[in-house]
Amino acid sequence: MRLTAVLEQRFDRTPDGRVWTPGPHGYPFWERYLTVFSEVRVVARVRDVPALTGSLRPANGPGVVFAAVPHFLGPLGFLRQYLKVRRAIGRAVRDPQAGVVLLRVPGTLSSVASAALGRRPFAAEVVGDPYDQHAPGVRRHPLQAFFRRSYTRQMTEQCKRSSVTAYVTSEALQRRYPTSGQAFALSDVDLPPEAYAARPKVWHPEPHEAVMVCTLELNIKGVDAAISAVRVLRDRGRNVRLRIVGDGLLRPQFEKQAADLGLAGQVLFVGAVAGGEAVRAQLDQCDVFLMPSRQEGLPRAMVEAMARGLPALGSEIGGIPELLGPDERFTLGPADQTHADALQAETVADALQRLLGDPARYDAQGARNLEVSRAYANSALADTRLRFYQAVRDLGERSEKPDRRTRDSQG
């Protein structure tokens, strides 16, 4: 049985036909599905490039192939390529050899795919929340309110229609987007044994360094609030630096913000790094993981940081409350009110100052996080993952039977 997976992630393809990604959807991610499926066909945007740039890792390999969708950026780019995108996705999901279709939602491509499928059954993995992703202030776009209503409505319908659904959260996304089909709570984090630190972080005197691991494509991770918080802490006489691991279209904007605030020496932009060991090396150089997000599912990066024994701070949104205790969470608030930027910076700075200024609390939080993260180890999730994959495969086999009967009756 083949699995055809549709997702929003963008990929690069070199002339030798290899497909590459800076994100988490490398070959090991798709290889997990091969425990049940004979082949995985990934339907995603693919950009042809002459050579590799930056830190990328391979996404295709034995048993994992790509059905390329024309590359585009943003709503305007989508409209320009709409007919080509729709045709490419329609061909992929309606292909008689597509097997069973899995939509990773939310996403523009998944919305196109669900429309192309019509009444055909499909499975879904719910990895984020468009209601928060398109909240006021997260993106500066005149159609933001329309996008929020439209994408939220689309995902509500997709989850209702999905026959087998996996949510990366235990409760948060399930409450907002219930399914009428079979449901699983299943994080998509990848934590092999080597992902775990031998012991938690131990407090030390200043200077301290916070770390964020996130995309800089959209202003949904609160990078602006984190940068401003560093300035607030410096004005309070605190020596806290910020390391930002990740890349994207907004990086120049954030670099300018740091420069304008006089933080060129205190905010380090690492850029994209390959996953796994390279990310762990960045985490191990820092003292606290910071995630002042405005939209989340259940953040993989936070779980990975917790597995390194790092204390963590995050906003009260999405699946973060399922990972952190109440003392390690804060309400960031909307980004479109008067003085909101300053209030958000103060909120993040207060959280950092309380944690980094309390050695006993710091040590206890690191130990707690290391223990909590063990529930997300590959070995701990293996049984649930297998049951989800089997349920998706069974859906595909049930869906094929009517077609077989029809062919037999016509033959």
N, C-alpha and C positions, 0 to 999 in steps of 0.2 A: 504494500500500500504506500503510495506517494503522499507526502504532505506538501501542500502549497501554502506558504506563509506570506502574508501581506503586511508590510510595516512601513513606518514613516522615515526610518533611518536612511541617510544618504551614503552612498558608497562610491569609491573610485575604482576604475578598471584600467590596468596597464596594457600595453600592446600584446603582451604574452597571454592575455586572457585571464590573468589572475585578478581577483576582486579584493579590495582592501578597505579597512575601516579604522578610524581612530577611536571608535566607541566600543561598547560592550558586546556587539553582535558579531564577533569574530568566529572563526571556524569552531572553536571549542563550544561556543554557545549552541550552534546548530547541530553539532555532533551528538549532543545529548538526545536529540529526537531520533537519532538513528538506532537507538536501543529498541525501537518499536517499528519505525518506518524504514522502508527500503531506500527512499531518497527524499531529500528536502529540496523543494524549489522555492527560492526566495524571490518574492516580487517586491521590488523597491527601486527607487531612483538610483541610477548608475551613471556616473560621469566618466567619460573616457579621458585619460590624462597620458601625456607622453612618458612620464616617469613619476616615481614616488616623491612626495614632498612631506616633510614632517614625520612624526612617529606613528606609523600605521601597522596593522597586523592583518594577516590574510583572513578572508571571510569565506572563500570557497575552498573546496577540496574534495576528496573521495566521498561521494554520496550527497554532496551539497552543491547545487547549481543555482544560477541566477537567471531570472526572467527580467531583463532590464526595462525599466520605465523611463521615458525621457526625463532628463534632469531639469529641475526648475527650483527657483527660490521665491518663497513668499506668495501671497494671494495673487498679485499681478502676474507673476511668472506662471502660476498655475492656470490662470485664465488664458494666457497666451498659448500654452501647450495643452489646453483642456482636451481637444479632440484626440490628439496623439496619446495623451495619458489614458483617456477613457478606453481607446481601442487596445492599447497594450495591456491594461489590466483586465479588460473584458476577455481578450484572447487567453490570458493566463488562467483565469478562474473558471472559464467555461470550457476549457480544453477537456476533451473526454479522458485524457490521461492525467488530469490535475489531481486525482485522488480526492482527499478531503481538504477543505480550505480552512485555514486558521487566520483570523484577523487579529492583529495586535492593535488595540484601540486605546486612546483616541488617535485619529489621524485622517488626513485628507484622502490618502490612498485607500485606507480601509473603508471610508465612506463611499468612495467610487466603487470599490469591490462589492460591498454589500448590496448596492443598487444593481450592479451587473449580475449578481447571483439570483435576483428575483426571489422565488420561493424555495430555492434550493437550500438545504440545511448547511450550516457552517458552525465552527467552533470559534471561541474568542479568548484572548488573554487581555485583561483589563489592567493597564499599567500606569494610567494617569487620569486626571480629572479636568476636562475642558472647562467646567464651570469656574474653577480656580485659575486655570491657565489663561483664560480670557477675561479675568476680573479687571475692573477699572484700575488703570495705572500700570498694569503689567506690560501692556503693549501700547504704544502711542499710534493708534490707527483710528480713522474716523468711523470705521465699520465695526469697532470692537464690540459694541453691545449686540450687534447682529450676529457676529461670529459666536459670541457666548451663547446666545439663545439657540442658534442653528446647530452648533457642534454638541451642545448638551442634549438637545432633542434627538439628534442623530444617534448619540451613544446610548441614550435611554432605550431607543428602539432596537439598536443592535444587540444590547444585552438581553432584552426581552425575547428577541428572535433566536439568539444563540442557543444551540442545543446542548453544548458543553462549554462551560465558562470557567476560566481560572482568574482569580483576583490576586494581585500581589499583596493586598492587605488582608488582615483577618476579619475586619468589620467595616472599615471606613468606606471603601468604594462599594461594598455590597449594599450598604444602606442607601446610598444615593442612586445606584444603578443595579437594581435587582434583576435576576434572570428567572425565567420560567423553566429553564433546563437544569441539567446537572451542574453543580457548582463545586469549585475547589478553592481553598485558600492556599496560594502557592507563590512564594517569592521567586523572582527570577535571578537572584544573586548567585554568584559562582564562588563558593568558598571551599576549596580543597584543603587538605590538612596543612599545607605550607602557608595558607593565608593567615594562620593563627600565630600570634606572638606567644612566646614562652611565658611571659609575665606582663601584667599591666604597667602602664606608665606611672612613674612616681614624681610627685611634685618637686620642683626646684625653684630657686629665686629667679627674678627677672634677669634677662629678658625672656619673654614667652613668645611663642609663635603659633598662630591659628592657621588652619589649612582648610581650603575649600577645594573639592573635586567636582567639577560641574561643567556643563556646556555654557559657552558665552554667546550662543546664537540668539537667545531671547533674554529679556530681563525678568526671568521667572525665579531665579535662584537667590535673589537679594544681594548680588555682588555689590551693587551701589551702596546698600545699607552697611555692608561689612566694611567697605573702604572708608566710608564716613565715620564708622565707629572707631577705626584705628586713630583717626584724627581727634575724635572726642577723648579717647583714652590718653593720647599724647598731651592734650591740653590739661588733663587731670594729673599729669606727671607719671603716667604709666608707660612702661616700655613694652609694647605689644606689636609684633609684626604680623603680616598677613601673607600667606603663600596661596596663590590661585593656580590650580592645576586644571587645564582645559583651554579650549580655544573656540573661536567663533567670530561672527560678524561684528559683535559689539566690543570685542577686545580693544580696539583703538579708543572707543568711547570711555571705557573703564580706565585705560592707561592715562587718558587726558584728565579724568577726574582725580586720579591719584596724584598726578603732577600738579594740578591746580591747587590741591590741598597741601602741597609740599611734602608728599609722602613717597617720593621717588625711591628713597632708601629703605622704606618700611613695607612697601607692597611689592612682592615679587610675582611676576607673571611667568610661570614655568612653560606654559603652552601645553599642547596635547602630548600625552605620553602613552605608550602601549600599556594595555591593562596588565593585571597580575603583578608580577614582581616589580615592575617599574613604578606602579602606583603605590605599592607597599613601601618602596624605598622613600617616596615623597612623604608618606604618612609618618614614617618612623623618625623623620627629622623634626617633627612638630609636636606641639603640646596639647592641642585641643582641636577637635573637628568642629567646624562651624557650618550651619546650614539655615540661614534666615530666609527660607524659600517662601514664595507666594503660591506655588503649586507643587504638589508631590503625589505620587502613589505611595509606595514604600521604598524609600531611597536606598538603592544598592550601595552607593558610595558611603553612606552613613554606616551601614552594616559592616562594610569592609573596614572602615576606620575602627569600629567597635571591636572587631576581631583582632586589631593590633593593640588593644588595651587602651585606646585613647578615650578620655572623657569627651563628651559631645554636647553641643547646644544646638537647638533647632526651633523653628517656629511651630506654632500650634496649628498644624494643617496636615491634611491627608493622613498618611500612615505614620507620621513621625510620633504621635502620642502612643503608638503601639510599641515604639522602641525606647523612648526616653521617659523618665519620671517627670512629675509636674515641676520640680525645681529646675530642671534642665530645659524647659520649654518656655517660650515667650510668644506673645501675640504681636505680630509685626504691624498689623493695621494696614489700611488702604494706602495706596501710593498717590492718590489724586486729590488729597485734601490740602488746604493751606497749612504750611509748616510740617507736612507729613514726613518729608525727608529728614528733617532734623529730629523729629520724634522717633522715627525708626532707628536712626543712628544712635540715639540715646538708649533706646531699648536694648539694642545689641551690645553696646558698650557696657551697660549695667550688668547684663548677663555674663559677659566675659570677666568683668571685674570681680563679681561675686564668686565665680568659680575659681579663677586664678589666684584670688586673694585668700583662699581657705584651703590650706594643705590637706586637712583631714577629709574634707568633702571631695577634693580633687582625687585623692588616692582611692577613696571609696567608689567614686564614679567610674574610674578606669577599671577597677576590679569587677564592678557590676556589669559594665558594658561587655567585657570579655566573656563573662558567663552568659549573658543574654544572647550574644552573637552565636553561641554554639547551637542554638535552636535553628539557625539558618545554614548550618554546615551542609555540604553536599550529601554527606552520609545521613544527616537527619531528615533531609527533604527527599531523599531518593525514592522512598516508597510512595509518597504523594505524587511526585513527578511521574513515576511509572504508571500509577493508576489514572492520572490525567491523560497521559499519552495513549494509554490503552482505551480510555473512553472516547478519545478523539478518533482513534483507529476504528473502533466499533461503530461510531457514527458513520464513517466513510463506508464501511462494509454494508451497513443497513441501507445506506443511500444508493449503493450500486445495485442492490437486488431488484428493485422495480425495473431498472434499465435492462438488466439481464433477461427478466421475464418478457419484457416488450420485444427484445431482439429475438428471443426464442420463438415467440408467437408469430413474428413476422418472417422468421426464417423458414 
